[in-house]
Amino acid sequence: MVEWIVPLTDAVVTVLLLVIGGNLGSFLNVVVHRLPRGESVVHGGSHCPTCGAAIRWHDNVPVFGWLLLRGRCRDCGVPIAARYPLLEAAGAVFIGGVAAIELLSGGGTIPGTSLRGGRAGADNLLLRPDALLISMAMLHAWLLFNLLLGAAIDADGQTLPGRWKRVSLLVSAAAAAAYPPLLPVGVWSGVPAWVATGPARGLVVALVGLGCGWALGRGASGALQSGFMLVGATLGWQAVVATGLLVPLCAGVRRGVGSLFPPEPPPDVGERIDAGGSVAIDEDGIDRSVRAPLDPPASRLLATIAPFFCSGGIQGSDLVPATALVLVGWRWGAGVLAAVGG
């Protein structure tokens, strides 16, 4: 049994981090629905937007709650948009998955020398926690959370409030200024000593990265440009360059996978479901949502995935997997750019 203790502990911690990521994705659904409407994201429990019934705790389990409900409100039977479990799954994969890789590798994906002495494994993480590594993982989770938020709001045809954008950038820049080791990369080789070391280092690296993100995202959608700026402020200009190269690749993969799914046929003339997937009405304006066909959850998920993957152009959603790939291969990428980056 002794040989099973270490992998079992690693598996338990990984599942825990994925669950935390899924719950952050569930909170993202609340933020995406309320933030553009100017509603509070803190006060007020989750409820059905159609009938107002409070969502029970066992129905609020990420992904599984939607599947057990067969994609419909328990009280009024109105369809629940399939983007809810998709965003929860994205939170689990990107936020929880990246955190698990960073933490359980002992910082093996992060460039620099400050974490190279850490031993991998959940036992080391739990018994000899590294405050710097945990702080980095939390900052990167903050980054991915905001990128997912921007992508989801952009996909809904809404605009992320400028105040939220400024706050997210300010948090990342302030964290780098207050704790410079959070940004293990530098600006470039040969910079003055006061930039390469000392309290100004983190702020300078964050500001240079922010400027690089602004320049690279010019002409792109609002979600993509603000996302590039946030990546630069959180990870440095080198990550912005790497992410910019990976975004078109992720877009190509997205369209390629989308071609495997047939597009959703248009609804009948006499019956349609609104963009939020919440109300079904006929051409006379009579609510027939409860009597609408009860499609299997898997079919509705595929119907949502297909148009998302098949849509053309580079969207803010492609920035999320691109940034996750950069974080997973950050040390390797920093080595490639070592000739020009500090």
N, C-alpha and C positions, 0 to 999 in steps of 0.2 A: 504493500500500500504506500510505502514511503515514496516510491518513484512516481506515484500519481499525484502527490500533494502539489508539486510545483505547477504542472500543466493544469490541474484542476483549479488552483488559485488564479492562474492566468485567465482561464476561461470564465470564472465567476466575475472577475474584475472587468473583463471585456464585455460581458453581457450587461453588467451594471452601467458601464459607460455608454453602451448602445441604448439602454433604457433611458438614461439621462438625456441623450441626444434626441430620442424620440419624444420625450416630454417637452424639450425645448422646441421641437417641431410643432407640437400641439399648441404651445404658447404662441408660436409664430402665427398659427391660424387665427388666434384671437387678435394679435397685433395687426395682421393684414386686413382683417374685417373692420376693426375699430379705428385704426390710426388715420386712414384717409378721411374718415367721417368725423374726426375730431373728438371721438369718444375716449374715455379713460381705458387704459389697458391694464389697470391695476384693480379698480373697483368694479364690482358686479361679477357674478359667476357666469359660467358658460350657459347659454340658453339657445333654444331654437329661434332663429330670426323670424320664422313664420307664425308660430303659435305662442312663442314666449315661454314655453315650458322649460324648466331647469333641466340640464343634462345630468343624469345620474352618474355617480363616480365610476360605476362599473361599465357605463357606456362611454366613458371618456378615456379609456385605455387606448393609447396610440395604436393606430392601424387595426388592431383586433376588435376594438369597440365598433368601428364602422362596419367591419365584416360581419360581426355577430348581429348587428342591426339590419343587415342586408342593404345597407346604404340608405336607410330611411329613418326619419324621426320616429321614436317609439310612441309618441303621443298623437301626432297628427298624420303620420304616414307620408309626409312630404319628402321627396328625395333630398339627400344630403350630397353635395357636390363631391365628386371623387378626388378633387384636388386636396381635400383635407387629409386622407390617409397618405396621399403621395407626398405631401409636404412633411408629414410626420416621419415617413420612411426616409426622406432625404435628410432630415435632421439626425436620425439615427445613424445613417451611413456616413455622412460628411462630418458632422460635428462629433458624434460619439466615436466613429471609426478613426478619424484622424487623432483624436485625443488618446485613444487606446494605443495606436501605433507610436505616438510620441512618448507617452508615459511608460508603456511596457518595454520599450526599447531602451529605456534609461537615457533618453535624449539622443539616441543614435541617428536620428534623422535631422538633427539641428546642427548647423555649422558652428565653428569656434572650438575652443579648447576647454571652456569652463565646465562642460558636461561630459567630456569623454571618459572621465574616471568612473562614471556611474555604471552600475551593473544592471543588466536587463532583468526583467521579471517583476511580477506583482509582489513577491515577497520583499524585494528590495524597496519597491515603491511604498509598501505599507510599513515596513519596519525601520527604514532609513530614508524617509521622504526628503526630496531635494526641493527646497522652497522655490528656487529659480526655475526649475523644470516645471513645477506645478503652475507657477505664475505664467510661464510661456504658454502652456497648454490652455489656460483660461483665456489669455489674450487672443490666441488663435481661434478658440471657440467663439469669442466675441466677434472676431472678423467674419467667420463663416456664417454665424447667425445673421449678421447684417447683410451679407451678400445674398443669403437665401431670402431675407425680407425684401430687399430691393427687387430681386428676380420675381418673387410672387406678386408683389404689388404691380410691377410692370406687366406681368402676364394678365392681371385683372383689368388692365387699361387705366389704372390709377397712377398717381404720381406720389412718390415718397416725399413727405413734407420736408422742406428745407431745414427746419429746426432739427429734425432727427438726423439729417446728414451732417449738420455742423456738430451736433453732440457726439456722434460716433467718431468723427475725425478728431475732435478735441480730446476724447477719452484715449484714443490710441497715441496721439502726440504727447499728451500729458503723462501717460504711462512710460513712454520711452524717455521723456525728459527726467522724470522722477527716478527711474530705475533703468539706466542705460544698458545693462546686460540683457534686457529683454530684446534688444536688437543686436544680435551677435555679429551682424555684418557691418562693414564700414561704408564710407562714401566712395573713396577710391584711394589708390596708393599714392603716397607723396603729399598728402594733405598736411596742413599745419598741425602741430602737436595739440593745440587747444581744441581742434576739431576731432582728432583721432582718439583723444582721451579726455577724461574729466566730465563734469556734469553737462557740458554743452553737446557732448557727442551724440547722445540719443536724440535730442531735439533736432540737431542738424541733419542726421540721417533720416529722421521722419519727415522733415520738411522737404529735403531733396527728393525723397520717394514720392511724397504727395505731389510735388511739381511735375515729376516724371509721369505720374498717373494722369494728371490733368492734361499734359501734352499728348500722351498716347490716346486718351479717350476723346479728344476733340473731334466733333462731328458724329460721335456715336450717340446712342440713346442715353437718356439721363441716368438710367440704372447702371449702364455699362461704364460711363465716365466716372460717376461717383464711386462705383465699385473699384475701378483702377486706382483712384485717389486713395481709397481706404486701404487697399493692398499695399500701396507705396508707403503710407504713413505707418502701417503696422509691421511690414516686413522689409522695407527698403526698396531702392530703385531697381536692384538686380531682380527681385521677385516680380516687379512690374513688367520688366522686359521678358522674363520667362513666361509669365502668365499671358502676356500679349501674343507670344508665339503659340501657346497652347490653346487659346480660345478658338481660333479657326479650326484647329484639329478636333476639338470637342464638338464644334458645330457640325463638322463633316460626319463624325461618328453618330451624332444625334439624328441627322437626316438619314444616314445609312440604316440605323436601327429602325427609324420610323417607316422606312420603305417596306419593312417586313410586316407592318400592320396595315390592314385596309382602312381607309378613312371612314369615319362615321357617316352613314347616309343622312341626308337632311331630314328633319322631322316632317310629318304629314302636314298638309295645309290646315287641316281642322284642329290640330293639336300641336302645341309646342311647349318647350320648357325654357325658362328664362336663362340668362347667362350664368346666374349663380346656381342653377340647378335646383331651385327651391320651390317654384310654383308651376304647375301645369294648367293651362287654360285653353279653352276652345275658341273658335273664331267669334263666338257670341259673348266672350268675356266671362263665361261660367267656369268657376274653379272645379276642376276635375282631377286634382292632384292625387287624392286618395285612390281614385279608380284607375289611375294610370298603370300600365303594365309593370309588374315587379320584376325588373331585369335582374339577373344574377349579378352579384358584386363583381365577379371577375370580368364579365362582359362590359360593365360600366367603367371599370378601371382601364380596360383596353381601349374603350371609346374615348377616354380622356387622354391616354398616353399617345394615341395615334396622331391627333392633330398637333399635340405639343411637339412631338419629334419631327413631324413632317413639315412644320412651318419653316419657311426659308429665312435667310438672314442670320446675322450674329446677334443673339439676344443676351440679356443680362444673365439668363439661366446658364449659359455656357461658361460664365466666369466662375461659377461655384465649383464644378469638377476640375477646372483648370487650376484654381487656387489650391484645391485639395491635393492635386498631383504635385504642385510646387512644394507644398509643405512636406509631403511624404519624401520627396527627393531633394529637399532643400540643401542638405550637406553636399550631395553630388553636384548640384547646380552651382553652389558657391565655389566648389573646387574648379569648375570649368571657367568661372568668371574671376578666378583669383588674380589673373594678370592685370585686370582693370579695376577690380573691386577690392576694398580693404578688408 
